[in-house]
Amino acid sequence: MGNQRRTYTKEFKLETLKLAETSEKSVSQIEREMGLPAGVIFRWQWQLRQDGGQAFLGHGNLKKAETRIEQLEKENANLRMERDILKKAVRVFSQGQK
C-alpha cells in the first residue's frame, strides 16, 4: 500500500516556521526532529512569502482571486452558450425569408 499523505494545520505550519526562524538549529535538523519530509519548511516559507495571509488555506479553500476566476469562467461559458443559441435562431429564421 502507498503512504498516506500527511496534512498539517495552518497553525502548525506557522509555529514551525516561527521555530525555524528563532531556533539556532538548522532547518533540516528541525524537519528530522519533527518527522517532516525534507524541504517542506522551505516550501512553507516560500508559500508564506508568495501568498501572505492567504497562505495555507487548506484543501478546497481557494484564494479570493482563484474564486473570482472560477466565477468568471462559469459566466463566460454561459454567455458563449447563449450566443450560440442566438446564432442558431438567426440562421433558422433567416432561412425562411429566402
C-alpha positions, 0 to 999 in steps of 0.5 A: 500500500502507498503512504498516506499523505500527511496534512498539517494545520495552518497553525502548525505550519506557522509555529514551525516556521516561527521555530525555524526562524528563532531556533539556532538549529538548522532547518533540516535538523528541525524537519528530522526532529519533527518527522517532516519530509525534507524541504517542506519548511522551505516550501512553507516559507516560500508559500508564506512569502508568495501568498501572505495571509492567504497562505495555507488555506487548506484543501478546497479553500481557494484564494479570493482571486482563484474564486473570482476566476472560477466565477468568471469562467462559469459566466463566460461559458454561459454567455458563449452558450447563449450566443450560440443559441442566438446564432442558431435562431438567426440562421433558422429564421433567416432561412425562411425569408429566402 
